[in-house]
Amino acid sequence: MTTYFFTLVALLLAPGQVMLLTVIRAAGGDVRGALVFTMGAATGSVLIVSAVCWGMSLISAENAGFMAYSKYVMIGYIAWIAYGMWTRGVDVAGAAAPQSGLVTSYMAGLITNMTSPYMMILFPLVIPEVLDITVIEMPDFLIVVLTTLGAEVLSAAVLVGLALQMRRLIRSARATRVFNRSLAGCLMAGGTAMAFM
């Protein structure tokens, strides 16, 4: 289970939609929104783990349309966020950021995670390695869920902490614009590439 935990932390810290959106929110000064966003993403991970344990991996493996639909929803959502980053961006230079609503942030995290083929492929591949999904026993299932939540909390703390440090480094309007456009480009490129892998 330790290997699962550290593998999941590494994957959650790797460039991806959840990581970039968490950094964008926190670097823009919406720390509360970033933390609630990651709580929504953690809930999405728990739902996916539960679905894998209760047979979803078999359904999605046999229904290729399920994954195709999911990736197009994810690409549309990522494009909308990247467009907002490119045109409006976030002010990491110090102005007070508008705070996202708790429900909006939570649902954004949940939707981002649930529509990510990255997560929908990751968990069905990894969970059978740590848990015999043919015979589910509640203590084992709860251990996997709690380990998943622990990995999500640790990675969220690291991402928010690093994003707050970026706020101290980026001071000028030009650096902010470059930062915003770089994140928007990374988000769109990474989200699209991940959808077609």
N, C-alpha and C positions, 0 to 999 in steps of 0.2 A: 504494500500500500504506500510505502514511502516513495518508491519509484514513481508510482502513479501521481502522487502529490507534486513532486519536483518536476516531472514531465509536464503536468498541467500548468504549473506556475510558469515554466519556460515558454510554453505555447501561448499563454495568456499575455505574456510580456512581449512576444514576437509581434512585428507589425501586422495589424489586422484591423478590422472595423471597430471592434470594441475598444482596443487599445488606442487607436487614433481619436475616436470620439471622446474617450475619457480625457485624453491629453488636451484636446481642443477645449473642452468645457473647463477643465481646471486651469489651463494656461490663460483662458479668458477671464478668470476671476470667479467663475461660478463653481466653487469647490463643493458647495452643498448639492448642486445639480449633478456634478460629476460623481459624487458618492452615491446619490440616489440612482443615477444611471447605472452604476456598477451593481447596485442591489437588484435592479431589474434584469441586468445581464446574468447575474448569479441565479436568479429565479429561473431564467431561461435555461441555464445549464442544468439545474436540478430537474426541470421538466423534461429536458432531452434525456438525461440519465435515467429518469423514471420510465420514459417511453422506451428506451433501449432495453431496460430490464424487463419490461412487461410486453416485449414483442415488436416494438416499432422498427427495430433494425431489419427484421424479416420482411415487414411490409414495405419499407422504403427500398430495400434491395430488389424486391420484385416489381416495384412500381417506379420506373424511371421517370415518369411524368411528374412525380412528387418532387424530385430534386430539381427538375427543369423549372417548374413553377417557382420554387423557393429561390432559385438563383436570380430569376428575373425580377422578382419583388425586391430582393436585396440590392440589385444593381440600380433599380429605380430610386430606392431610398438613399443609397449612397450618393447617387448623382445629385439628388435634391440637396443633401447636406453639403456636398462638395461645391455646388453652385453658390450656396449661401456663404460658404467660407471664402470663395473666390471674390464674390461681389461685396460682401459686407465684412467678412472676417471677424476676428475677435481682437479687442484692444488689449494686447499683452503689455503695453507700455505703462499701464497704471490707472486708466480711467475706470470708474466703477462699472462693472459689467451688470447687465440685466440678469436677474436671477430667474432661472427656469422654475416653473411650477413643479411641485413634488410628483404629482401624478403624471405630468408630461414627461419628466425626466425618467421616471420609473418605466413607463410604457415604451419610451424610446429605447431604453436598454433591453427590455424584454423582446421587443420587435427586432432590434438589431441582432440579438443573439439567436432568436428563433428562426430568422430568415437567412442566417449565414450557413451556406453549404459547408464552410470550414468546420463549424461546430456539429452540423448534422452528419458529417463524415467522420470527424474526430472521435466522437463518443462511441458510435457503433463499432469502430475499430479497436478502441482502447478498452472499453468496459469488459468485453469477453475475456481479455487477458488478465483482468484482476478479479473477476467474479464469474462464477458459473451461472450464466443466464438461463440455463435449462431448468435449474432448480433454485429458485429465489427464496432465500431465507431472510427474514426481516432484519436480524442483527447485521448481516453482511451488507444488505442494501443500505441501511442507515449509516454504516461506516463509510461506504462509497459516497453517499450524499454529503455527509459531514466533511469528508476529505475534499470533495469538490468545492464546498462552500469555503473551507479554509484556504484553498488555493486561490479562489476568487477574491477573498478579503485581502490576502497578502499581496497579490498582484495589483489590486486597486490602490492599496496604500502606497506601494512603490511608484505607480504611475502618477498619482496625484502629487506625491512628494517631488518627483522629478519635474512635473509640469509647473509647480510653484517655483522651483529654482529657475526655470526658463524665464519666468516673469522678471526676475532680477537681472537676467542677462540681456534681454531684449528691451531697449529703452527708446530708440528713435522710431519715427513714423515709417521710414523706409524699411528698417529691419522688421517692423511689424507686418508691413505689406508683403515682404519676401517670405516671412514665416507663414502667414496665412495662405499665400498662394502655393507655397511648397507643401503645406499640410493638405490643401485641397487636391493638389496633383497626386500626392502619395495616396490619399484616401480613394480617389477615383481609380487610379492605376492598380492599387493593391486590391480593392474590392472587386474590380472587373477581372483581374488576373486570377484571384482566388475562386471566383465563380466558375471559371472555365478550366480549372485544373482538374 
